[in-house]
Amino acid sequence: MPKMKSKASAKKRFTFTGSGKLKRKHAYKSHILTKKSTKRKRNLTYFAIVDKADVANVKEMLSK
């Protein structure tokens, strides 16, 4: 049986923290930035934690 492959798209988008939680980037930070306020753009810069409801799906995508 061949090896299980993890999803390449998920590998690029999610990382684990030191305590085992999943980090993700915010959306809406790539283009059309002129109409967004400075505060909004700054807050989109930081990482967020993946919601509890989605953790199982993301971990399944990352499993090898």
PDB file of N, CA, C, O and CB in Angstrom:
ATOM      1  N   MET A   1       0.836  -1.180   0.000  1.00  0.00           N
ATOM      2  CA  MET A   1       0.000   0.000   0.000  1.00  0.00           C
ATOM      3  C   MET A   1       0.889   1.253   0.000  1.00  0.00           C
ATOM      4  O   MET A   1       1.870   1.297   0.742  1.00  0.00           O
ATOM      5  CB  MET A   1      -0.956  -0.007   1.222  1.00  0.00           C
ATOM      6  N   PRO A   2       0.573   2.261  -0.804  1.00  0.00           N
ATOM      7  CA  PRO A   2       1.408   3.464  -0.850  1.00  0.00           C
ATOM      8  C   PRO A   2       1.273   4.304   0.424  1.00  0.00           C
ATOM      9  O   PRO A   2       0.320   4.161   1.190  1.00  0.00           O
ATOM     10  CB  PRO A   2       1.039   4.310  -2.069  1.00  0.00           C
ATOM     11  N   LYS A   3       2.240   5.167   0.619  1.00  0.00           N
ATOM     12  CA  LYS A   3       2.217   6.043   1.791  1.00  0.00           C
ATOM     13  C   LYS A   3       1.055   7.023   1.705  1.00  0.00           C
ATOM     14  O   LYS A   3       0.634   7.411   0.616  1.00  0.00           O
ATOM     15  CB  LYS A   3       3.546   6.805   1.924  1.00  0.00           C
ATOM     16  N   MET A   4       0.543   7.417   2.868  1.00  0.00           N
ATOM     17  CA  MET A   4      -0.459   8.480   2.923  1.00  0.00           C
ATOM     18  C   MET A   4       0.256   9.808   2.691  1.00  0.00           C
ATOM     19  O   MET A   4       1.325  10.048   3.252  1.00  0.00           O
ATOM     20  CB  MET A   4      -1.229   8.478   4.297  1.00  0.00           C
ATOM     21  N   LYS A   5      -0.327  10.659   1.875  1.00  0.00           N
ATOM     22  CA  LYS A   5       0.289  11.955   1.606  1.00  0.00           C
ATOM     23  C   LYS A   5      -0.496  13.045   2.324  1.00  0.00           C
ATOM     24  O   LYS A   5      -1.725  13.010   2.378  1.00  0.00           O
ATOM     25  CB  LYS A   5       0.349  12.237   0.082  1.00  0.00           C
ATOM     26  N   SER A   6       0.230  14.010   2.874  1.00  0.00           N
ATOM     27  CA  SER A   6      -0.445  15.154   3.468  1.00  0.00           C
ATOM     28  C   SER A   6      -0.769  16.144   2.353  1.00  0.00           C
ATOM     29  O   SER A   6      -0.121  16.149   1.306  1.00  0.00           O
ATOM     30  CB  SER A   6       0.434  15.820   4.581  1.00  0.00           C
ATOM     31  N   LYS A   7      -1.779  16.983   2.588  1.00  0.00           N
ATOM     32  CA  LYS A   7      -2.205  17.959   1.598  1.00  0.00           C
ATOM     33  C   LYS A   7      -1.176  19.075   1.508  1.00  0.00           C
ATOM     34  O   LYS A   7      -0.875  19.727   2.508  1.00  0.00           O
ATOM     35  CB  LYS A   7      -3.597  18.526   1.947  1.00  0.00           C
ATOM     36  N   ALA A   8      -0.638  19.296   0.319  1.00  0.00           N
ATOM     37  CA  ALA A   8       0.395  20.315   0.134  1.00  0.00           C
ATOM     38  C   ALA A   8      -0.139  21.704   0.443  1.00  0.00           C
ATOM     39  O   ALA A   8       0.595  22.539   0.971  1.00  0.00           O
ATOM     40  CB  ALA A   8       0.937  20.271  -1.292  1.00  0.00           C
ATOM     41  N   SER A   9      -1.397  21.967   0.127  1.00  0.00           N
ATOM     42  CA  SER A   9      -1.964  23.291   0.399  1.00  0.00           C
ATOM     43  C   SER A   9      -2.044  23.546   1.901  1.00  0.00           C
ATOM     44  O   SER A   9      -1.813  24.668   2.353  1.00  0.00           O
ATOM     45  CB  SER A   9      -3.360  23.421  -0.237  1.00  0.00           C
ATOM     46  N   ALA A  10      -2.371  22.511   2.675  1.00  0.00           N
ATOM     47  CA  ALA A  10      -2.461  22.669   4.129  1.00  0.00           C
ATOM     48  C   ALA A  10      -1.072  22.858   4.736  1.00  0.00           C
ATOM     49  O   ALA A  10      -0.914  23.612   5.696  1.00  0.00           O
ATOM     50  CB  ALA A  10      -3.159  21.447   4.765  1.00  0.00           C
ATOM     51  N   LYS A  11      -0.068  22.180   4.182  1.00  0.00           N
ATOM     52  CA  LYS A  11       1.302  22.330   4.696  1.00  0.00           C
ATOM     53  C   LYS A  11       1.768  23.774   4.570  1.00  0.00           C
ATOM     54  O   LYS A  11       2.511  24.268   5.419  1.00  0.00           O
ATOM     55  CB  LYS A  11       2.270  21.394   3.944  1.00  0.00           C
ATOM     56  N   LYS A  12       1.328  24.455   3.501  1.00  0.00           N
ATOM     57  CA  LYS A  12       1.745  25.836   3.279  1.00  0.00           C
ATOM     58  C   LYS A  12       0.994  26.820   4.163  1.00  0.00           C
ATOM     59  O   LYS A  12       1.489  27.919   4.414  1.00  0.00           O
ATOM     60  CB  LYS A  12       1.549  26.206   1.832  1.00  0.00           C
ATOM     61  N   ARG A  13      -0.192  26.451   4.640  1.00  0.00           N
ATOM     62  CA  ARG A  13      -1.053  27.406   5.325  1.00  0.00           C
ATOM     63  C   ARG A  13      -1.099  27.280   6.839  1.00  0.00           C
ATOM     64  O   ARG A  13      -1.438  28.249   7.519  1.00  0.00           O
ATOM     65  CB  ARG A  13      -2.410  27.275   4.806  1.00  0.00           C
ATOM     66  N   PHE A  14      -0.772  26.130   7.383  1.00  0.00           N
ATOM     67  CA  PHE A  14      -0.913  25.909   8.822  1.00  0.00           C
ATOM     68  C   PHE A  14       0.410  25.464   9.435  1.00  0.00           C
ATOM     69  O   PHE A  14       1.172  24.719   8.821  1.00  0.00           O
ATOM     70  CB  PHE A  14      -2.002  24.865   9.101  1.00  0.00           C
ATOM     71  N   THR A  15       0.672  25.932  10.658  1.00  0.00           N
ATOM     72  CA  THR A  15       1.841  25.476  11.407  1.00  0.00           C
ATOM     73  C   THR A  15       1.416  25.236  12.848  1.00  0.00           C
ATOM     74  O   THR A  15       0.426  25.798  13.317  1.00  0.00           O
ATOM     75  CB  THR A  15       3.013  26.514  11.330  1.00  0.00           C
ATOM     76  N   PHE A  16       2.165  24.407  13.536  1.00  0.00           N
ATOM     77  CA  PHE A  16       1.887  24.120  14.939  1.00  0.00           C
ATOM     78  C   PHE A  16       2.652  25.084  15.833  1.00  0.00           C
ATOM     79  O   PHE A  16       3.781  25.468  15.527  1.00  0.00           O
ATOM     80  CB  PHE A  16       2.252  22.665  15.281  1.00  0.00           C
ATOM     81  N   THR A  17       2.029  25.470  16.939  1.00  0.00           N
ATOM     82  CA  THR A  17       2.722  26.264  17.946  1.00  0.00           C
ATOM     83  C   THR A  17       3.494  25.303  18.850  1.00  0.00           C
ATOM     84  O   THR A  17       3.387  24.085  18.704  1.00  0.00           O
ATOM     85  CB  THR A  17       1.717  27.147  18.775  1.00  0.00           C
ATOM     86  N   GLY A  18       4.256  25.844  19.764  1.00  0.00           N
ATOM     87  CA  GLY A  18       5.010  25.018  20.683  1.00  0.00           C
ATOM     88  C   GLY A  18       4.126  24.176  21.584  1.00  0.00           C
ATOM     89  O   GLY A  18       4.514  23.083  21.997  1.00  0.00           O
ATOM     90  N   SER A  19       2.937  24.684  21.890  1.00  0.00           N
ATOM     91  CA  SER A  19       2.026  23.947  22.772  1.00  0.00           C
ATOM     92  C   SER A  19       1.096  23.014  22.002  1.00  0.00           C
ATOM     93  O   SER A  19       0.243  22.362  22.606  1.00  0.00           O
ATOM     94  CB  SER A  19       1.202  24.920  23.593  1.00  0.00           C
ATOM     95  N   GLY A  20       1.247  22.938  20.670  1.00  0.00           N
ATOM     96  CA  GLY A  20       0.474  21.993  19.886  1.00  0.00           C
ATOM     97  C   GLY A  20      -0.772  22.557  19.235  1.00  0.00           C
ATOM     98  O   GLY A  20      -1.504  21.819  18.574  1.00  0.00           O
ATOM     99  N   LYS A  21      -1.036  23.849  19.403  1.00  0.00           N
ATOM    100  CA  LYS A  21      -2.182  24.458  18.737  1.00  0.00           C
ATOM    101  C   LYS A  21      -1.814  24.738  17.279  1.00  0.00           C
ATOM    102  O   LYS A  21      -0.639  24.725  16.914  1.00  0.00           O
ATOM    103  CB  LYS A  21      -2.622  25.770  19.465  1.00  0.00           C
ATOM    104  N   LEU A  22      -2.821  24.988  16.460  1.00  0.00           N
ATOM    105  CA  LEU A  22      -2.586  25.264  15.044  1.00  0.00           C
ATOM    106  C   LEU A  22      -2.689  26.757  14.769  1.00  0.00           C
ATOM    107  O   LEU A  22      -3.651  27.414  15.168  1.00  0.00           O
ATOM    108  CB  LEU A  22      -3.586  24.492  14.167  1.00  0.00           C
ATOM    109  N   LYS A  23      -1.671  27.285  14.076  1.00  0.00           N
ATOM    110  CA  LYS A  23      -1.656  28.691  13.698  1.00  0.00           C
ATOM    111  C   LYS A  23      -2.111  28.838  12.257  1.00  0.00           C
ATOM    112  O   LYS A  23      -1.879  27.954  11.432  1.00  0.00           O
ATOM    113  CB  LYS A  23      -0.253  29.298  13.888  1.00  0.00           C
ATOM    114  N   ARG A  24      -2.761  29.957  11.955  1.00  0.00           N
ATOM    115  CA  ARG A  24      -3.156  30.265  10.591  1.00  0.00           C
ATOM    116  C   ARG A  24      -3.003  31.758  10.358  1.00  0.00           C
ATOM    117  O   ARG A  24      -2.942  32.543  11.304  1.00  0.00           O
ATOM    118  CB  ARG A  24      -4.607  29.807  10.314  1.00  0.00           C
ATOM    119  N   LYS A  25      -2.942  32.142   9.085  1.00  0.00           N
ATOM    120  CA  LYS A  25      -2.888  33.557   8.734  1.00  0.00           C
ATOM    121  C   LYS A  25      -4.302  34.076   8.545  1.00  0.00           C
ATOM    122  O   LYS A  25      -5.230  33.299   8.322  1.00  0.00           O
ATOM    123  CB  LYS A  25      -2.043  33.784   7.454  1.00  0.00           C
ATOM    124  N   HIS A  26      -4.468  35.396   8.635  1.00  0.00           N
ATOM    125  CA  HIS A  26      -5.746  36.019   8.352  1.00  0.00           C
ATOM    126  C   HIS A  26      -5.935  36.190   6.849  1.00  0.00           C
ATOM    127  O   HIS A  26      -4.967  36.325   6.101  1.00  0.00           O
ATOM    128  CB  HIS A  26      -5.851  37.368   9.063  1.00  0.00           C
ATOM    129  N   ALA A  27      -7.181  36.182   6.422  1.00  0.00           N
ATOM    130  CA  ALA A  27      -7.510  36.457   5.029  1.00  0.00           C
ATOM    131  C   ALA A  27      -7.624  37.969   4.820  1.00  0.00           C
ATOM    132  O   ALA A  27      -7.535  38.740   5.776  1.00  0.00           O
ATOM    133  CB  ALA A  27      -8.830  35.744   4.622  1.00  0.00           C
ATOM    134  N   TYR A  28      -7.820  38.384   3.579  1.00  0.00           N
ATOM    135  CA  TYR A  28      -8.069  39.787   3.201  1.00  0.00           C
ATOM    136  C   TYR A  28      -6.860  40.689   3.401  1.00  0.00           C
ATOM    137  O   TYR A  28      -7.029  41.875   3.686  1.00  0.00           O
ATOM    138  CB  TYR A  28      -9.227  40.333   3.997  1.00  0.00           C
ATOM    139  N   LYS A  29      -5.652  40.168   3.262  1.00  0.00           N
ATOM    140  CA  LYS A  29      -4.462  41.004   3.433  1.00  0.00           C
ATOM    141  C   LYS A  29      -3.633  41.047   2.154  1.00  0.00           C
ATOM    142  O   LYS A  29      -2.499  41.525   2.186  1.00  0.00           O
ATOM    143  CB  LYS A  29      -3.608  40.486   4.597  1.00  0.00           C
ATOM    144  N   SER A  30      -4.164  40.561   1.024  1.00  0.00           N
ATOM    145  CA  SER A  30      -3.322  40.436  -0.163  1.00  0.00           C
ATOM    146  C   SER A  30      -3.479  41.576  -1.166  1.00  0.00           C
ATOM    147  O   SER A  30      -2.492  41.972  -1.786  1.00  0.00           O
ATOM    148  CB  SER A  30      -3.621  39.148  -0.844  1.00  0.00           C
ATOM    149  N   HIS A  31      -4.673  42.114  -1.346  1.00  0.00           N
ATOM    150  CA  HIS A  31      -4.854  43.191  -2.323  1.00  0.00           C
ATOM    151  C   HIS A  31      -6.054  44.043  -1.935  1.00  0.00           C
ATOM    152  O   HIS A  31      -6.768  43.728  -0.983  1.00  0.00           O
ATOM    153  CB  HIS A  31      -5.037  42.618  -3.751  1.00  0.00           C
ATOM    154  N   ILE A  32      -6.270  45.128  -2.680  1.00  0.00           N
ATOM    155  CA  ILE A  32      -7.290  46.147  -2.386  1.00  0.00           C
ATOM    156  C   ILE A  32      -7.104  46.651  -0.946  1.00  0.00           C
ATOM    157  O   ILE A  32      -8.031  46.622  -0.136  1.00  0.00           O
ATOM    158  CB  ILE A  32      -8.738  45.567  -2.587  1.00  0.00           C
ATOM    159  N   LEU A  33      -5.905  47.104  -0.659  1.00  0.00           N
ATOM    160  CA  LEU A  33      -5.573  47.527   0.701  1.00  0.00           C
ATOM    161  C   LEU A  33      -5.801  49.018   0.927  1.00  0.00           C
ATOM    162  O   LEU A  33      -5.759  49.485   2.065  1.00  0.00           O
ATOM    163  CB  LEU A  33      -4.135  47.186   1.006  1.00  0.00           C
ATOM    164  N   THR A  34      -6.045  49.775  -0.157  1.00  0.00           N
ATOM    165  CA  THR A  34      -6.163  51.228  -0.003  1.00  0.00           C
ATOM    166  C   THR A  34      -7.421  51.615   0.769  1.00  0.00           C
ATOM    167  O   THR A  34      -7.405  52.602   1.505  1.00  0.00           O
ATOM    168  CB  THR A  34      -6.170  51.903  -1.373  1.00  0.00           C
ATOM    169  N   LYS A  35      -8.510  50.862   0.619  1.00  0.00           N
ATOM    170  CA  LYS A  35      -9.751  51.226   1.306  1.00  0.00           C
ATOM    171  C   LYS A  35      -9.819  50.687   2.729  1.00  0.00           C
ATOM    172  O   LYS A  35     -10.738  51.027   3.473  1.00  0.00           O
ATOM    173  CB  LYS A  35     -10.938  50.723   0.523  1.00  0.00           C
ATOM    174  N   LYS A  36      -8.859  49.850   3.116  1.00  0.00           N
ATOM    175  CA  LYS A  36      -8.859  49.298   4.472  1.00  0.00           C
ATOM    176  C   LYS A  36      -8.061  50.211   5.394  1.00  0.00           C
ATOM    177  O   LYS A  36      -7.046  50.782   4.995  1.00  0.00           O
ATOM    178  CB  LYS A  36      -8.272  47.860   4.488  1.00  0.00           C
ATOM    179  N   SER A  37      -8.528  50.341   6.622  1.00  0.00           N
ATOM    180  CA  SER A  37      -7.851  51.224   7.564  1.00  0.00           C
ATOM    181  C   SER A  37      -6.517  50.626   7.999  1.00  0.00           C
ATOM    182  O   SER A  37      -6.291  49.421   7.891  1.00  0.00           O
ATOM    183  CB  SER A  37      -8.739  51.488   8.787  1.00  0.00           C
ATOM    184  N   THR A  38      -5.656  51.484   8.485  1.00  0.00           N
ATOM    185  CA  THR A  38      -4.339  51.052   8.947  1.00  0.00           C
ATOM    186  C   THR A  38      -4.465  50.063  10.099  1.00  0.00           C
ATOM    187  O   THR A  38      -3.729  49.078  10.165  1.00  0.00           O
ATOM    188  CB  THR A  38      -3.499  52.259   9.377  1.00  0.00           C
ATOM    189  N   LYS A  39      -5.394  50.328  10.997  1.00  0.00           N
ATOM    190  CA  LYS A  39      -5.604  49.434  12.136  1.00  0.00           C
ATOM    191  C   LYS A  39      -6.054  48.053  11.674  1.00  0.00           C
ATOM    192  O   LYS A  39      -5.581  47.036  12.181  1.00  0.00           O
ATOM    193  CB  LYS A  39      -6.637  50.027  13.099  1.00  0.00           C
ATOM    194  N   ARG A  40      -6.968  48.025  10.713  1.00  0.00           N
ATOM    195  CA  ARG A  40      -7.475  46.747  10.193  1.00  0.00           C
ATOM    196  C   ARG A  40      -6.356  45.952   9.531  1.00  0.00           C
ATOM    197  O   ARG A  40      -6.236  44.748   9.757  1.00  0.00           O
ATOM    198  CB  ARG A  40      -8.620  46.986   9.189  1.00  0.00           C
ATOM    199  N   LYS A  41      -5.531  46.619   8.709  1.00  0.00           N
ATOM    200  CA  LYS A  41      -4.419  45.940   8.032  1.00  0.00           C
ATOM    201  C   LYS A  41      -3.392  45.431   9.033  1.00  0.00           C
ATOM    202  O   LYS A  41      -2.844  44.339   8.877  1.00  0.00           O
ATOM    203  CB  LYS A  41      -3.744  46.883   7.030  1.00  0.00           C
ATOM    204  N   ARG A  42      -3.138  46.232  10.062  1.00  0.00           N
ATOM    205  CA  ARG A  42      -2.169  45.824  11.079  1.00  0.00           C
ATOM    206  C   ARG A  42      -2.660  44.591  11.826  1.00  0.00           C
ATOM    207  O   ARG A  42      -1.878  43.677  12.088  1.00  0.00           O
ATOM    208  CB  ARG A  42      -1.906  46.971  12.066  1.00  0.00           C
ATOM    209  N   ASN A  43      -3.941  44.555  12.172  1.00  0.00           N
ATOM    210  CA  ASN A  43      -4.474  43.415  12.906  1.00  0.00           C
ATOM    211  C   ASN A  43      -4.559  42.156  12.051  1.00  0.00           C
ATOM    212  O   ASN A  43      -4.554  41.049  12.588  1.00  0.00           O
ATOM    213  CB  ASN A  43      -5.837  43.751  13.450  1.00  0.00           C
ATOM    214  N   LEU A  44      -4.637  42.303  10.738  1.00  0.00           N
ATOM    215  CA  LEU A  44      -4.645  41.144   9.846  1.00  0.00           C
ATOM    216  C   LEU A  44      -3.250  40.545   9.683  1.00  0.00           C
ATOM    217  O   LEU A  44      -3.104  39.433   9.175  1.00  0.00           O
ATOM    218  CB  LEU A  44      -5.203  41.536   8.481  1.00  0.00           C
ATOM    219  N   THR A  45      -2.228  41.278  10.113  1.00  0.00           N
ATOM    220  CA  THR A  45      -0.850  40.812   9.972  1.00  0.00           C
ATOM    221  C   THR A  45      -0.560  39.630  10.900  1.00  0.00           C
ATOM    222  O   THR A  45       0.177  38.714  10.533  1.00  0.00           O
ATOM    223  CB  THR A  45       0.124  41.956  10.261  1.00  0.00           C
ATOM    224  N   TYR A  46      -1.134  39.653  12.089  1.00  0.00           N
ATOM    225  CA  TYR A  46      -0.782  38.676  13.107  1.00  0.00           C
ATOM    226  C   TYR A  46      -1.434  37.317  12.851  1.00  0.00           C
ATOM    227  O   TYR A  46      -2.449  37.225  12.161  1.00  0.00           O
ATOM    228  CB  TYR A  46      -1.181  39.190  14.474  1.00  0.00           C
ATOM    229  N   PHE A  47      -0.847  36.280  13.408  1.00  0.00           N
ATOM    230  CA  PHE A  47      -1.391  34.936  13.292  1.00  0.00           C
ATOM    231  C   PHE A  47      -2.626  34.783  14.169  1.00  0.00           C
ATOM    232  O   PHE A  47      -2.802  35.506  15.149  1.00  0.00           O
ATOM    233  CB  PHE A  47      -0.336  33.894  13.671  1.00  0.00           C
ATOM    234  N   ALA A  48      -3.477  33.830  13.801  1.00  0.00           N
ATOM    235  CA  ALA A  48      -4.645  33.482  14.598  1.00  0.00           C
ATOM    236  C   ALA A  48      -4.575  31.987  14.891  1.00  0.00           C
ATOM    237  O   ALA A  48      -3.841  31.251  14.230  1.00  0.00           O
ATOM    238  CB  ALA A  48      -5.981  33.860  13.862  1.00  0.00           C
ATOM    239  N   ILE A  49      -5.332  31.550  15.871  1.00  0.00           N
ATOM    240  CA  ILE A  49      -5.397  30.137  16.217  1.00  0.00           C
ATOM    241  C   ILE A  49      -6.597  29.524  15.495  1.00  0.00           C
ATOM    242  O   ILE A  49      -7.665  30.133  15.430  1.00  0.00           O
ATOM    243  CB  ILE A  49      -5.503  29.934  17.770  1.00  0.00           C
ATOM    244  N   VAL A  50      -6.421  28.339  14.961  1.00  0.00           N
ATOM    245  CA  VAL A  50      -7.510  27.648  14.264  1.00  0.00           C
ATOM    246  C   VAL A  50      -8.612  27.319  15.266  1.00  0.00           C
ATOM    247  O   VAL A  50      -8.335  26.889  16.385  1.00  0.00           O
ATOM    248  CB  VAL A  50      -6.996  26.350  13.562  1.00  0.00           C
ATOM    249  N   ASP A  51      -9.853  27.520  14.860  1.00  0.00           N
ATOM    250  CA  ASP A  51     -10.997  27.291  15.739  1.00  0.00           C
ATOM    251  C   ASP A  51     -11.105  25.820  16.124  1.00  0.00           C
ATOM    252  O   ASP A  51     -10.721  24.933  15.361  1.00  0.00           O
ATOM    253  CB  ASP A  51     -12.290  27.755  15.065  1.00  0.00           C
ATOM    254  N   LYS A  52     -11.634  25.580  17.316  1.00  0.00           N
ATOM    255  CA  LYS A  52     -11.748  24.232  17.870  1.00  0.00           C
ATOM    256  C   LYS A  52     -12.519  23.293  16.941  1.00  0.00           C
ATOM    257  O   LYS A  52     -12.194  22.111  16.837  1.00  0.00           O
ATOM    258  CB  LYS A  52     -12.428  24.285  19.231  1.00  0.00           C
ATOM    259  N   ALA A  53     -13.547  23.828  16.266  1.00  0.00           N
ATOM    260  CA  ALA A  53     -14.386  23.006  15.386  1.00  0.00           C
ATOM    261  C   ALA A  53     -13.636  22.535  14.147  1.00  0.00           C
ATOM    262  O   ALA A  53     -14.012  21.530  13.544  1.00  0.00           O
ATOM    263  CB  ALA A  53     -15.620  23.785  14.965  1.00  0.00           C
ATOM    264  N   ASP A  54     -12.575  23.249  13.759  1.00  0.00           N
ATOM    265  CA  ASP A  54     -11.860  22.930  12.525  1.00  0.00           C
ATOM    266  C   ASP A  54     -10.555  22.169  12.748  1.00  0.00           C
ATOM    267  O   ASP A  54      -9.935  21.716  11.786  1.00  0.00           O
ATOM    268  CB  ASP A  54     -11.571  24.190  11.777  1.00  0.00           C
ATOM    269  N   VAL A  55     -10.138  22.026  13.984  1.00  0.00           N
ATOM    270  CA  VAL A  55      -8.833  21.430  14.284  1.00  0.00           C
ATOM    271  C   VAL A  55      -8.722  20.004  13.754  1.00  0.00           C
ATOM    272  O   VAL A  55      -7.689  19.637  13.195  1.00  0.00           O
ATOM    273  CB  VAL A  55      -8.584  21.441  15.787  1.00  0.00           C
ATOM    274  N   ALA A  56      -9.763  19.197  13.920  1.00  0.00           N
ATOM    275  CA  ALA A  56      -9.702  17.797  13.482  1.00  0.00           C
ATOM    276  C   ALA A  56      -9.503  17.697  11.980  1.00  0.00           C
ATOM    277  O   ALA A  56      -8.712  16.876  11.515  1.00  0.00           O
ATOM    278  CB  ALA A  56     -10.974  17.053  13.887  1.00  0.00           C
ATOM    279  N   ASN A  57     -10.217  18.527  11.206  1.00  0.00           N
ATOM    280  CA  ASN A  57     -10.079  18.509   9.753  1.00  0.00           C
ATOM    281  C   ASN A  57      -8.674  18.907   9.314  1.00  0.00           C
ATOM    282  O   ASN A  57      -8.087  18.281   8.431  1.00  0.00           O
ATOM    283  CB  ASN A  57     -11.102  19.436   9.118  1.00  0.00           C
ATOM    284  N   VAL A  58      -8.142  19.957   9.940  1.00  0.00           N
ATOM    285  CA  VAL A  58      -6.816  20.429   9.560  1.00  0.00           C
ATOM    286  C   VAL A  58      -5.748  19.402   9.919  1.00  0.00           C
ATOM    287  O   VAL A  58      -4.824  19.167   9.141  1.00  0.00           O
ATOM    288  CB  VAL A  58      -6.512  21.765  10.237  1.00  0.00           C
ATOM    289  N   LYS A  59      -5.872  18.790  11.094  1.00  0.00           N
ATOM    290  CA  LYS A  59      -4.895  17.776  11.490  1.00  0.00           C
ATOM    291  C   LYS A  59      -4.937  16.571  10.548  1.00  0.00           C
ATOM    292  O   LYS A  59      -3.905  15.962  10.268  1.00  0.00           O
ATOM    293  CB  LYS A  59      -5.151  17.325  12.936  1.00  0.00           C
ATOM    294  N   GLU A  60      -6.128  16.231  10.062  1.00  0.00           N
ATOM    295  CA  GLU A  60      -6.251  15.125   9.113  1.00  0.00           C
ATOM    296  C   GLU A  60      -5.550  15.461   7.797  1.00  0.00           C
ATOM    297  O   GLU A  60      -4.923  14.597   7.183  1.00  0.00           O
ATOM    298  CB  GLU A  60      -7.734  14.797   8.856  1.00  0.00           C
ATOM    299  N   MET A  61      -5.659  16.724   7.369  1.00  0.00           N
ATOM    300  CA  MET A  61      -4.988  17.145   6.143  1.00  0.00           C
ATOM    301  C   MET A  61      -3.474  17.136   6.289  1.00  0.00           C
ATOM    302  O   MET A  61      -2.746  16.907   5.323  1.00  0.00           O
ATOM    303  CB  MET A  61      -5.455  18.529   5.743  1.00  0.00           C
ATOM    304  N   LEU A  62      -3.005  17.390   7.521  1.00  0.00           N
ATOM    305  CA  LEU A  62      -1.560  17.442   7.759  1.00  0.00           C
ATOM    306  C   LEU A  62      -0.961  16.097   8.102  1.00  0.00           C
ATOM    307  O   LEU A  62       0.262  15.959   8.109  1.00  0.00           O
ATOM    308  CB  LEU A  62      -1.260  18.404   8.860  1.00  0.00           C
ATOM    309  N   SER A  63      -1.780  15.102   8.385  1.00  0.00           N
ATOM    310  CA  SER A  63      -1.252  13.807   8.796  1.00  0.00           C
ATOM    311  C   SER A  63      -0.609  13.104   7.613  1.00  0.00           C
ATOM    312  O   SER A  63      -1.042  13.252   6.470  1.00  0.00           O
ATOM    313  CB  SER A  63      -2.361  12.934   9.400  1.00  0.00           C
ATOM    314  N   LYS A  64       0.431  12.339   7.906  1.00  0.00           N
ATOM    315  CA  LYS A  64       1.165  11.648   6.839  1.00  0.00           C
ATOM    316  C   LYS A  64       0.881  10.164   6.872  1.00  0.00           C
ATOM    317  O   LYS A  64       1.409   9.416   6.049  1.00  0.00           O
ATOM    318  CB  LYS A  64       2.671  11.896   6.965  1.00  0.00           C
TER     319      LYS A  64
END
